Amino acid sequence: MTLFLLSVAGSSVTSLAQDFTLRVSDGDRVLDDSLLPTEALAGMKGGFYLGMDGSVTYDSNFFITEDYTSSELTTVVAPWVVYRTDPEGEADFSIDARYSPAFRTYLENSDLSAVDHSGSISLSYEGARTRISVHAGYAELSMSDQIAGGFIQGSILDYGINGSYQLAPRTSLLASWAASQSDYDTGGRSGADVYTSEIAGLWDATERLRFGPGLRHTLTESDSTGERDAIAVLLKTRYQWGEKVMLAASGGVEFSKNSRSGGGREAGLTGSFSADYQLSERWTLRGALRYATVPSPNDLNLLVNDLSLTTGIIRYFGSSSLEFGLGIGSSEYEAVGAIAAGRSDDEYLSTYLTYRRKLFSDRASFDASLRCSTNDGQQEWSQWQLSTGLSVEF
């Protein structure tokens, strides 16, 4: 599992993040997540915003290998521009757009230096009872990937539409369709195309609690595994208690079949969970549980069933904060056809400690992070990283 610093519009958030390989499965989160992070856009009215993100990272095991590890010093400079309409947040139609080129240089592996481009756009309409959002995004990424087994360069293209309709004062209907496509530029690895459709109904049991059934269809296509067709029956729950508690959970049974394995559908559990709990003005506790199935980018006829649990606790000190996080997980490999050799499952552990401070009337933020990761399975490796970053809004 990889840790990274995400900076959008002058706000940095440290998190236990997915590997590049797993990001293609994000389509099932369209109904719960907006295109641009809410924290990053807080306080921004309509118009253009410009800024710059920069970071320096020392990595003790850049290629995440078991033997003959190589260290690396990476420098990233990423200017960005954000455009927003709807200055007061009350317009029926609004647009959010972002573009950022990331200039990456490596001290020991200068041949890998590159410019990674990323951009996204969201168009939203909100009426009296209807809300519709269309989004598209593209990101080029250079990163260590635990599932791919080394340093990778690639791109993710995602697009889709989601919306909600207020059927009654306490009942809402939600629907979404999303596509996500990954492509690897290194190592002859196979990308994947994932198409996710979902419909759900939510009933407001109380002012704080909403729950209801959901039905999701996922079609996954890859040259390495063929097609995987899955239908999931879900129960979705959302709970919010003012600014103190925010919880979203989804769980149920998924019935899947693979084009290369033959036979009928097989049943299995699926779901996700995320929660924020503000213990006090100074303390916040966060947690997330995620299950995802993606084609293996390296192995023929193998699917990766990845389960991860992450937790974090934040202590605020006025204009600064200190955050500690822990993540554990496992990647199980499932054969969907003839395979050349067996593949051991992986178990991983990650921890991080991050200090963050706002500067210059909150128009800049500085952060420093120490993180350690270990993996036990097909390969046994360890890695620690030390990063410093600065984000500035002009």
PyMOL commands that set and color helices and strands:
alter all, ss='L'
color gray80, all
select helices_A, chain A and resi 20-23+26-29+38-41+110-112
alter helices_A, ss='H'
color red, helices_A
select strands_A, chain A and resi 2-8+11-17+47-59+72-84+93-106+114-126+130-145+150-168+171-184+193-204+209-222+226-241+245-258+266-278+283-295+302-317+320-335+346-359+364-376+381-393
alter strands_A, ss='S'
color yellow, strands_A
deselect
rebuild
show_as cartoon
